[in-house]
């Protein structure tokens, strides 16, 4: 396959990013340009540019796949608690009936996936729940920052069963009801508490296993 410069860079970026997010390139792995060029079938230049882009996204640091620490997790949750709490308030104010219905469907899918033991589907439904709310903040800078934080957070989920925490679905349902009822303050408070519980559970989970 022959690609022009722009498409080669895009292909290399998507190839490397996908393998970071699916765990093929694990945390701490050194990315060698020559080896990646041979593997992907492009020259070193698009590889170098793809790595620069992924460094800006926080997925690569010093040409190594990011290996998030417990402290990184705390920083990420600080961002999420502040900005997703704000987004939940905005969602309660601006979310349309169609979007509210879509939000409800993510809860239904999560519950069904949980009962059937499909953790990946539950993860995807939970992600979609948060994405719908984040998009209602109507601020592209906040959306971009949260996307970066949640992408790095995803690397944690490759190593830990973070969705085994009790009451996630029930908490989503409470947030959904606050948004549906146009209760801005309650929606923001419930989202902040939900994420705080996520953080506490995850830190405890990590601590029990002595991973960090």
Backbone bond lengths (Angstrom), bond angles and torsions (degrees), N, CA, C in turn:
res aa  C-N    CA-C-N  psi(-1)  N-CA   C-N-CA  omega(-1)  CA-C   N-CA-C  phi
1 X - - - 1.464 - - 1.530 109.45 -
2 X 1.332 116.37 124.61 1.452 121.58 179.84 1.525 108.67 -102.17
3 X 1.335 116.33 124.13 1.462 121.77 -178.72 1.511 109.78 -119.39
4 X 1.350 116.44 143.18 1.457 118.39 172.79 1.522 108.75 -74.10
5 X 1.332 117.05 174.68 1.461 121.92 -173.02 1.525 112.22 -57.32
6 X 1.330 116.54 -46.47 1.463 120.56 -177.16 1.521 111.25 -65.21
7 X 1.321 116.71 -46.32 1.464 119.99 -178.82 1.520 112.28 -70.17
8 X 1.332 117.09 -31.68 1.461 120.78 177.89 1.526 110.08 -65.39
9 X 1.318 116.19 -41.74 1.457 120.25 178.66 1.525 110.84 -65.66
10 X 1.333 116.70 -43.16 1.463 121.53 179.36 1.525 110.38 -62.73
11 X 1.326 115.94 -43.84 1.461 120.56 -179.76 1.527 110.78 -63.47
12 X 1.334 116.17 -44.35 1.468 120.63 -179.91 1.526 110.71 -64.04
13 X 1.323 116.58 -41.98 1.466 121.59 179.16 1.529 110.47 -60.88
14 X 1.328 116.83 -49.88 1.465 120.72 -177.92 1.529 111.27 -65.89
15 X 1.328 116.40 -36.82 1.465 121.07 -179.86 1.528 110.61 -64.28
16 X 1.329 116.59 -49.53 1.462 121.01 -177.69 1.522 110.69 -68.45
17 X 1.326 116.63 -43.62 1.471 120.85 -178.24 1.528 110.82 -61.20
18 X 1.312 117.12 -44.53 1.460 121.24 -179.41 1.524 110.64 -60.61
19 X 1.310 116.97 -40.21 1.460 120.20 -177.93 1.520 112.64 -75.39
20 X 1.316 116.97 -24.65 1.465 119.29 171.70 1.523 109.50 -70.68
21 X 1.325 116.64 -46.02 1.458 120.73 -174.90 1.522 113.58 -73.77
22 X 1.327 117.51 -23.87 1.470 117.47 177.54 1.529 112.21 -95.89
23 X 1.345 116.08 2.83 1.452 120.38 174.51 1.513 115.52 88.17
24 X 1.334 118.27 -0.33 1.469 120.55 177.40 1.520 110.46 -61.81
25 X 1.337 115.97 -44.14 1.463 121.47 172.37 1.531 106.19 -98.44
26 X 1.295 116.67 102.06 1.468 121.24 -172.01 1.518 112.28 -80.25
27 X 1.330 115.08 164.08 1.450 121.52 -179.55 1.514 112.18 -56.64
28 X 1.338 116.94 132.22 1.456 122.76 -179.70 1.520 114.13 90.86
29 X 1.332 116.86 -9.14 1.467 120.04 -178.51 1.528 110.77 -66.32
30 X 1.329 116.16 133.08 1.457 122.66 176.96 1.518 109.36 -78.94
31 X 1.337 116.56 129.40 1.459 121.21 179.14 1.523 109.06 -98.86
32 X 1.310 116.22 113.71 1.469 122.28 -177.48 1.524 108.16 -100.25
33 X 1.325 116.40 121.37 1.471 121.07 -174.25 1.525 112.46 -57.55
34 X 1.337 116.64 -46.53 1.464 119.63 -177.93 1.525 111.93 -60.65
35 X 1.339 115.37 -42.41 1.461 120.27 -178.63 1.531 110.93 -67.04
36 X 1.336 116.23 -41.88 1.462 120.27 178.95 1.523 111.09 -66.23
37 X 1.327 116.47 -38.57 1.463 120.53 179.02 1.525 110.66 -60.52
38 X 1.326 116.41 -42.71 1.471 120.77 177.90 1.527 110.84 -66.91
39 X 1.329 115.95 -41.42 1.461 120.58 -177.22 1.526 111.63 -66.65
40 X 1.329 116.02 -41.95 1.467 120.69 -174.79 1.525 111.72 -87.11
41 X 1.339 116.25 -27.23 1.455 119.97 -179.99 1.512 114.22 87.09
42 X 1.334 115.98 34.15 1.468 121.50 176.66 1.525 107.38 -132.15
43 X 1.332 115.68 173.58 1.460 119.46 178.24 1.529 110.40 -78.10
44 X 1.327 116.91 174.17 1.458 120.95 -178.18 1.520 112.59 -70.34
45 X 1.329 118.14 -26.21 1.470 120.37 -176.54 1.529 112.42 -61.53
46 X 1.338 120.61 -52.38 1.470 119.17 177.25 1.524 113.11 -63.08
47 X 1.334 117.21 -29.64 1.467 120.45 175.80 1.518 109.65 -63.99
48 X 1.336 115.53 -46.58 1.474 120.93 -179.49 1.519 110.66 -61.11
49 X 1.323 117.34 -43.03 1.473 120.91 -179.77 1.531 110.83 -68.23
50 X 1.320 116.45 -38.53 1.471 119.86 178.37 1.525 110.35 -63.45
51 X 1.317 117.36 -42.04 1.466 121.46 178.70 1.523 110.70 -62.96
52 X 1.340 117.58 -40.56 1.464 120.50 177.50 1.521 111.47 -59.87
53 X 1.329 115.97 -43.38 1.467 120.34 179.12 1.521 110.97 -63.34
54 X 1.311 116.46 -42.75 1.461 120.73 -179.59 1.528 111.75 -70.34
55 X 1.316 117.07 -27.30 1.471 120.66 172.73 1.526 110.29 -66.54
56 X 1.333 116.31 -39.65 1.470 120.84 177.73 1.522 111.25 -65.01
57 X 1.329 116.92 -31.38 1.467 121.45 178.65 1.524 112.15 -80.57
58 X 1.323 116.64 -9.86 1.455 120.24 178.63 1.514 115.17 88.64
59 X 1.337 117.66 6.72 1.463 120.81 -178.55 1.527 112.88 -87.82
60 X 1.329 116.46 -18.78 1.460 121.80 178.92 1.526 108.27 -130.72
61 X 1.326 115.45 141.14 1.461 121.23 176.99 1.518 108.35 -140.12
62 X 1.327 115.50 122.10 1.466 121.38 -178.56 1.523 111.13 54.16
63 X 1.338 114.68 43.05 1.460 123.70 177.67 1.533 112.96 61.86
64 X 1.323 115.94 25.64 1.457 121.32 173.13 1.528 109.22 -124.45
65 X 1.329 115.59 143.44 1.461 119.27 175.40 1.526 107.88 -62.44
66 X 1.331 115.83 132.31 1.461 120.14 -177.59 1.523 110.36 -59.92
67 X 1.319 114.95 137.13 1.460 122.02 178.04 1.526 106.55 -119.36
68 X 1.344 118.29 85.81 1.464 121.09 -170.53 1.527 112.89 -59.95
69 X 1.329 115.47 142.38 1.454 121.70 178.01 1.526 109.68 -101.39
70 X 1.326 115.96 173.23 1.467 120.07 176.56 1.522 110.75 -60.80
71 X 1.334 117.10 -36.74 1.462 119.99 178.66 1.527 110.81 -66.28
72 X 1.336 116.54 -39.49 1.466 120.31 175.09 1.523 110.09 -57.45
73 X 1.320 115.39 -41.41 1.465 120.96 -179.90 1.525 110.97 -59.87
74 X 1.317 116.39 -43.57 1.467 120.60 179.41 1.523 110.45 -61.97
75 X 1.323 116.45 -44.62 1.468 120.19 178.83 1.535 110.83 -60.80
76 X 1.330 116.27 -42.81 1.461 120.57 -179.63 1.522 111.09 -63.47
77 X 1.329 116.28 -41.35 1.459 119.29 179.82 1.522 111.60 -69.64
78 X 1.331 117.60 -33.52 1.473 119.93 174.97 1.531 110.13 -56.43
79 X 1.339 114.90 -44.67 1.469 120.42 178.88 1.524 110.28 -64.47
80 X 1.316 116.48 -46.94 1.463 120.29 -176.46 1.530 111.91 -64.92
81 X 1.335 116.76 -42.49 1.464 119.79 -178.82 1.528 110.76 -60.61
82 X 1.319 116.22 -44.55 1.470 120.22 -179.56 1.534 111.57 -67.41
83 X 1.327 115.80 -51.71 1.466 119.96 -170.56 1.526 113.20 -81.77
84 X 1.318 118.12 -35.41 1.464 118.70 177.50 1.524 111.25 -76.07
85 X 1.334 116.88 -28.94 1.463 118.91 172.80 1.513 110.52 -62.47
86 X 1.339 116.03 -43.33 1.461 121.55 176.44 1.526 110.86 -62.92
87 X 1.332 115.91 -42.54 1.468 120.42 -179.70 1.521 111.81 -63.30
88 X 1.333 116.83 -36.58 1.470 120.56 178.60 1.525 110.67 -65.15
89 X 1.327 116.55 -38.06 1.469 120.07 175.45 1.523 110.33 -61.72
90 X 1.321 115.63 -45.09 1.469 120.06 179.19 1.524 111.12 -63.72
91 X 1.330 115.61 -38.63 1.474 119.47 179.57 1.520 110.44 -62.13
92 X 1.344 116.30 -40.75 1.473 119.90 178.85 1.524 111.10 -63.39
93 X 1.315 115.77 -26.98 1.465 119.65 -178.62 1.521 112.77 -88.15
94 X 1.326 116.89 -38.20 1.465 120.15 -168.59 1.531 116.03 -113.75
95 X 1.320 119.27 -17.63 1.468 119.50 -172.28 1.530 111.44 -62.07
96 X 1.322 115.33 131.66 1.455 121.63 -178.23 1.531 110.48 -78.47
97 X 1.324 117.38 161.13 1.482 119.93 177.79 1.521 113.58 -55.43
98 X 1.340 117.25 -38.46 1.463 120.13 179.34 1.523 111.55 -63.71
99 X 1.329 116.05 -42.23 1.453 120.55 179.44 1.527 111.28 -69.46
100 X 1.330 116.20 -36.26 1.464 120.02 177.11 1.526 110.01 -62.76
101 X 1.328 115.70 -39.73 1.470 120.06 177.48 1.525 110.32 -64.68
102 X 1.339 116.51 -40.00 1.464 120.86 178.18 1.532 109.95 -65.26
103 X 1.333 116.20 -38.48 1.462 120.58 177.57 1.531 110.47 -61.29
104 X 1.318 115.69 -42.73 1.458 120.28 178.53 1.522 110.99 -61.97
105 X 1.329 116.47 -38.20 1.469 120.14 -177.67 1.520 111.71 -65.26
106 X 1.342 117.58 -29.85 1.472 119.25 178.08 1.529 110.54 -65.64
107 X 1.330 116.39 -33.60 1.465 120.86 178.77 1.525 109.97 -70.04
108 X 1.325 115.84 -42.70 1.469 120.59 177.61 1.524 110.73 -59.91
109 X 1.340 116.23 -43.62 1.470 120.77 179.74 1.526 111.04 -66.99
110 X 1.332 116.67 -39.52 1.462 120.18 178.74 1.522 110.91 -61.78
111 X 1.314 115.80 -44.77 1.469 120.01 -178.87 1.533 110.65 -63.90
112 X 1.327 116.41 -43.12 1.459 121.11 178.85 1.529 111.04 -63.09
113 X 1.348 116.36 -43.31 1.466 120.91 179.86 1.518 111.01 -65.08
114 X 1.337 116.22 -38.71 1.465 120.67 179.09 1.525 110.68 -62.91
115 X 1.326 116.56 -46.32 1.462 121.19 -178.61 1.523 111.84 -64.83
116 X 1.336 116.10 -31.90 1.461 120.65 -178.68 1.530 112.20 -90.73
117 X 1.333 116.35 -3.53 1.462 120.13 178.09 1.514 114.43 74.59
118 X 1.322 116.56 25.93 1.464 121.16 -179.99 1.537 109.32 -97.74
119 X 1.323 116.13 87.49 1.461 120.49 -173.41 1.530 112.70 -66.19
120 X 1.341 117.76 -36.06 1.461 119.84 -179.39 1.519 110.99 -65.56
121 X 1.337 116.89 -42.84 1.461 120.61 178.97 1.524 110.62 -65.64
122 X 1.330 116.63 -37.42 1.460 120.12 177.31 1.518 110.29 -64.83
123 X 1.319 116.38 -42.40 1.470 120.79 177.09 1.527 110.45 -58.15
124 X 1.337 116.46 -47.14 1.470 120.29 -178.69 1.530 111.72 -62.87
125 X 1.333 117.16 -40.31 1.468 120.45 178.87 1.521 110.97 -66.14
126 X 1.327 116.46 -40.94 1.462 119.98 178.43 1.530 110.92 -65.07
127 X 1.318 115.87 -39.96 1.465 119.43 177.19 1.521 110.83 -61.42
128 X 1.328 115.49 -42.94 1.467 119.95 -178.73 1.526 110.75 -64.85
129 X 1.327 117.34 -37.36 1.464 122.00 176.35 1.521 110.44 -55.80
130 X 1.321 116.42 -49.34 1.464 120.57 -178.85 1.532 111.60 -69.34
131 X 1.328 117.26 -37.59 1.467 120.61 179.50 1.524 111.60 -61.72
132 X 1.329 116.75 -43.02 1.460 120.76 179.70 1.525 111.06 -60.00
133 X 1.320 116.39 -40.73 1.464 120.66 -179.57 1.524 110.76 -72.00
134 X 1.325 116.94 -44.01 1.464 120.69 -179.94 1.534 111.28 -58.61
135 X 1.312 116.66 -41.72 1.468 120.21 -177.96 1.521 112.78 -63.81
136 X 1.327 116.95 -20.31 1.457 120.09 -179.91 1.531 113.13 -78.88
137 X 1.325 117.39 -7.78 1.470 118.82 177.90 1.524 111.18 -68.06
138 X 1.343 116.21 -21.02 1.462 122.94 176.30 1.528 112.05 58.00
139 X 1.331 115.34 34.03 1.465 121.35 178.26 1.525 107.60 -133.61
140 X 1.342 117.35 106.89 1.466 120.06 -174.80 1.523 113.73 -61.57
141 X 1.326 118.55 -28.95 1.460 120.73 179.43 1.529 110.80 -70.06
142 X 1.349 116.32 -40.65 1.465 120.23 176.96 1.524 110.22 -65.90
143 X 1.325 116.48 -43.28 1.464 120.65 179.62 1.531 110.35 -59.90
144 X 1.332 116.46 -43.78 1.467 120.71 -179.49 1.531 110.87 -64.19
145 X 1.336 116.91 -44.87 1.464 120.39 -178.78 1.534 111.20 -64.35
146 X 1.327 116.36 -40.83 1.462 119.73 179.31 1.521 111.62 -69.33
147 X 1.316 116.64 -35.14 1.457 120.03 177.36 1.526 110.13 -62.83
148 X 1.323 116.97 -41.73 1.467 120.91 177.34 1.525 110.69 -62.60
149 X 1.350 116.08 -46.88 1.466 120.67 -178.56 1.518 110.82 -62.25
150 X 1.317 117.28 -43.29 1.456 120.88 -176.40 1.532 111.51 -73.73
151 X 1.338 116.97 -28.32 1.463 120.21 176.68 1.521 110.26 -67.35
152 X 1.337 116.86 -44.82 1.462 119.92 177.95 1.526 109.98 -66.92
153 X 1.335 116.22 -39.53 1.457 119.93 177.96 1.529 110.62 -58.53
154 X 1.325 116.34 -33.28 1.465 120.63 179.51 1.533 111.22 -57.20
155 X 1.340 116.98 -31.60 1.458 120.18 179.55 1.529 111.30 -62.75
156 X 1.341 116.52 -30.78 1.457 119.36 174.93 1.524 110.97 -65.16
157 X 1.319 115.65 -39.45 1.463 119.67 -174.77 1.522 112.12 -66.91
158 X 1.340 117.30 -17.87 1.462 120.27 177.66 1.527 111.38 -72.12
159 X 1.344 115.74 -23.02 1.465 119.79 -176.29 1.520 113.39 -107.56
160 X 1.329 117.40 -22.41 1.455 120.42 -174.49 1.522 110.45 -129.01
161 X 1.309 115.27 143.43 1.470 121.34 177.40 1.529 108.68 -82.37
162 X 1.341 116.17 74.06 1.464 120.53 -173.31 1.519 112.51 -71.42
163 X 1.341 116.74 -16.51 1.462 118.65 -177.40 1.527 112.14 -93.25
164 X 1.339 115.47 14.83 1.461 118.64 172.10 1.526 110.66 -86.01
165 X 1.330 117.82 -2.23 1.468 120.27 179.54 1.523 110.17 -64.54
166 X 1.336 116.99 134.05 1.471 119.87 179.58 1.533 111.75 -65.49
167 X 1.323 115.76 151.97 1.474 124.43 167.80 1.529 115.84 72.16
168 X 1.327 118.11 12.90 1.466 119.12 178.24 1.530 110.24 -60.97
169 X 1.315 116.79 -47.58 1.463 120.50 -177.01 1.521 110.51 -64.57
170 X 1.330 116.84 -41.53 1.471 120.37 179.02 1.525 111.21 -63.14
171 X 1.323 116.58 -38.18 1.464 119.90 178.53 1.525 111.22 -67.97
172 X 1.326 116.36 -39.18 1.468 119.54 175.17 1.531 110.46 -60.52
173 X 1.324 115.36 -39.52 1.461 119.43 -179.47 1.530 110.91 -64.84
174 X 1.325 117.16 -38.52 1.467 120.81 177.51 1.527 110.91 -64.48
175 X 1.325 116.29 -42.37 1.471 120.42 177.63 1.525 110.06 -63.41
176 X 1.323 115.69 -44.77 1.469 120.95 178.07 1.529 110.92 -56.78
177 X 1.339 117.49 -45.77 1.463 120.83 -178.93 1.527 111.72 -63.74
178 X 1.329 116.80 -38.48 1.460 120.16 178.31 1.530 110.87 -65.25
179 X 1.338 115.89 -39.48 1.467 119.94 178.07 1.525 110.34 -67.40
180 X 1.314 116.18 -44.59 1.472 121.15 179.84 1.521 110.77 -60.87
181 X 1.346 116.61 -36.04 1.465 121.58 -178.90 1.529 112.83 -85.08
182 X 1.343 116.53 2.67 1.474 121.73 179.04 1.526 112.86 62.57
183 X 1.326 116.05 30.15 1.458 121.27 179.48 1.533 108.14 -94.51
184 X 1.328 115.37 90.48 1.464 120.92 -172.03 1.526 112.71 -62.57
185 X 1.321 117.60 -49.50 1.461 121.03 -176.44 1.525 111.34 -62.97
186 X 1.330 116.28 -43.40 1.457 120.05 -179.76 1.524 110.83 -64.95
187 X 1.325 117.06 -41.29 1.472 120.63 179.62 1.524 110.37 -60.08
188 X 1.332 116.56 -44.45 1.459 120.16 178.92 1.517 112.58 -64.49
189 X 1.320 116.28 -42.79 1.472 120.83 179.63 1.523 111.53 -64.45
190 X 1.329 116.39 -43.57 1.467 120.05 -179.12 1.528 111.47 -65.59
191 X 1.323 117.05 -38.83 1.462 119.86 178.12 1.521 110.73 -64.97
192 X 1.338 117.14 -44.09 1.460 120.52 179.25 1.533 110.99 -61.13
193 X 1.335 116.67 -43.90 1.473 120.68 179.24 1.525 111.03 -65.07
194 X 1.313 116.27 -39.93 1.472 122.08 178.97 1.528 110.52 -59.07
195 X 1.324 116.65 -47.01 1.462 120.76 -178.62 1.528 111.59 -71.77
196 X 1.326 117.10 -33.89 1.461 120.44 176.16 1.524 110.42 -63.03
197 X 1.320 116.54 -41.30 1.466 120.60 177.21 1.527 110.71 -65.27
198 X 1.335 116.25 -39.11 1.464 120.33 175.53 1.524 110.22 -57.13
199 X 1.335 115.85 -48.09 1.453 120.58 -177.57 1.524 111.26 -63.09
200 X 1.332 117.10 -47.10 1.466 120.55 -179.33 1.522 111.69 -60.20
201 X 1.339 115.64 -43.65 1.457 120.54 179.99 1.525 110.75 -62.92
202 X 1.341 116.18 -43.89 1.462 120.70 -176.80 1.525 111.43 -66.64
203 X 1.333 117.34 -42.72 1.456 120.48 178.63 1.535 110.75 -63.63
204 X 1.324 116.06 -39.39 1.467 120.05 177.65 1.521 110.54 -65.85
205 X 1.331 115.32 -41.62 1.464 121.96 179.08 1.530 109.88 -59.52
206 X 1.330 115.67 -47.79 1.467 121.04 179.91 1.524 110.63 -62.89
207 X 1.337 115.60 -44.35 1.454 120.73 -178.93 1.521 112.76 -60.53
208 X 1.323 116.74 -40.12 1.464 120.99 -178.80 1.526 111.18 -62.44
209 X 1.344 115.59 -31.49 1.462 119.82 -177.07 1.512 112.82 -96.19
210 X 1.333 116.27 -2.57 1.457 119.95 177.68 1.505 113.39 58.28
211 X 1.356 115.20 34.09 1.467 119.03 -174.53 1.532 112.58 -77.16
212 X 1.328 117.18 -24.69 1.468 118.24 -175.80 1.515 109.56 -124.40
